[in-house]
Amino acid sequence: MFTGIIETSGTVSKVVQEGTNLHYTIESGLSNELKIDQSVAHNGVCLTVVALTDTTHTVTAIQETLEKTNLQYLTAGKKVNLERCMQMNGRLDGHIVQGHVDQTAVCVLRKELDGSWEYRFKYDGSKGNVTVEKGSVCVNGISLTVVNSVADEFSVFIIPYTFEHTNLQEVNTGDTVNLEFDIIGKYVARLLQTS
């Protein structure tokens, strides 16, 4: 379980393919605090730490994960948003995030405003996922508030702190991001479909 509040960005230092799996080695300031078998969200994808050094950790993404997320596009030198799992004795600063990406979206607008940025993302609305204005959505693991919402598209506004401390600064028009929709909204949508 995560909150969508990114702790830090890491940099992919190595990608190794083994069969249909990809092993990612990530360099970050968190690496020396991690443990083998610990869950860490990478661009919102919950992955298990399988190897450690003082400055890096390694995780494995299987084919299912690669097909459904933007991890398939990660190469050496790319930034990745990192968040350790939530502690149950702390504040929930973002929203409830499971680390299970629902689908990807494409950035269709990146607009620099006077002190903030607007991003608009388009996704496949036929999968039954929805956003609502002033609701929550997780983009590359970042808990964000939806500003404008239509059937298969939504906008978010990004403050300078979030822009500077996440990999959104590298997301441009045409780039693919990971989406995890609000868990409560997903349950409501499912109930409406079955009734």
N, C-alpha and C positions, 0 to 999 in steps of 0.2 A: 504494500500500500504506500502511495506517495501523495504529495501535496501539490506538485506542479510548480514549486518554488525552486528554481535552479540554484544549486550550491556553487557550481563553477563550470567553466568550459574546459574540456580536455582537447588534446590534439592527437589524432590518429598517427601513430608512429610506424605501424606495420600492419599489413593485411595478409594473412596466409590462408590459402584455400586447401581444404582437406575433404575430398569427395564433393558433396553439395554444400558443406558447411564453410563458413568464413570465420576465422579467428582474428579478432581485432585487438591489437595492443594499443592502449591509450595512455598517453603521458598527461599527468595532472597533479595538482597539489593534494588531491584526495588519496592518491594511491597508497601513501604510507600509512593511512588510517584504515584501509580496507582489510578484509579477511577473505581467505578462500571460502567459497560457497555462499558469499554474501550477495544479496540482490541489489543491483544498481540500475537506475533508469538511464538509458542512453538515447537521447532525442525522444524520450518518452517510452522507450521500449525496455521492459524489465528483462535484464540479462544477469546471469550468474558469473561471478568472478571465478576463473579457473586457474589463474597464475598471477604471481605478484613479484615485483622488484621494489626497490625503495622509491622509484619515480614512475613506475608504470603498473598497469593491471591489464589482464587479458580476459576477454569474454568470447563466447562462441554464439553465432547466430546460425540456426538451422534453416533449411530451404523454406519452410513454412513462414518463418519470420522474414526472411529476405524477400519473399514474394509479396508480402503484405505491407512492407514498410520501406522507408527511404534508406535503410541501412545498406541496401544493395549498391547505393551510389557512393558510399564512403570510400575514400582513398587516402593514402598517406598524405598528411598535411592538412586534412580537413578538420574543422572544429566540430565537437559534439557536446551537447548539453548533458550535464551529469547531476543526478540527485540520488542520494542514499535513501533507503526506505525510511518511512515516517516512524518516529518514536511515539508510542502511545501516551506518554506523559507530557507531550508538548502541545503547542498551539497549532491549529490547522490553518495556516496562513493563506493557502490557495483554495483548492477544493479537493474532494476525494478523487484520487487518480489511481487506477489499478496498474498502470504500466502495460496494458494490453491495447495496442493500437488497433483501432477499428478499420481505418482505411487511410489512404494518402489523399492529398489535395495538391493542386497546382496554384502557385502564386500568380494571380492575374493583374495585380496592381501593387506597386510599392511606391508610395508618395511621401516625400519628405515635407513635413509641415514646419511651422516656426516653433521648434522645440519638441516635436514628436514626429512619429511616422505612422502612416496608415498603410495597412496591408489588407488586401482582399484575396480570399482563397476560394477556389471552385472545386467541388468534389462531386462524386457520382451519387446523386440523390436517390437513385433506385435501390440503394442498399438499406433504406429505411432509417438512416441516421438524420437527426434534425438539430438545428441550433435555434435559440430564441434570443431576442434582443435582451441585453442585460444578464443573460445566462452565462455559464462557464463553458469553455472548450479548452482542450489541451493541444497546443501546436508545438511539435518537436519537444514535448515534455514540459512546456511552459503553460501554467495556468493563466488564461486570459479571459477577459470579459468581451462578449460579442456586442458589437455596436450596431451593425446593420445585418439583417438576416433575411434571406429569401430561400426558395426551395433547395437550391444546390450551391449556395454561395453565401459567404459572410465576410464581414470586415472586423478588424480589431485595430485599436490604436496603441502604440508602443511608446512608453516613456523613455527618456534617455538612459536611465539606469538599466532597464531591461535590454535595451538595444546594445549597450556597451558590454553587458555581462552574459550575453547568450549568443548563440550562433545565428540569430535573426539578422545580424549585421551582414551575414554572407548570403542571405536569401534574397534573390532577385526575381523579377518577372520570368515565369517559365520554370522555376525551380520547384521540386517536389518536397512536401513536408509531411510529417506524420500527424494524424488526428486521432485523438481519443475524445469521444463525445461524453457529455455529462452522464454519469451512471443512473441518476434518478430519471433523467429524460429518456434514457434507453429503456428503462423498465416501464415507464408510462407508455411509450410508443409501442412496446411489445404487448402490453395489456390491451391497448386499443385495437391492435391487429388481430388479437385472438378472441375478442368479444363481439 
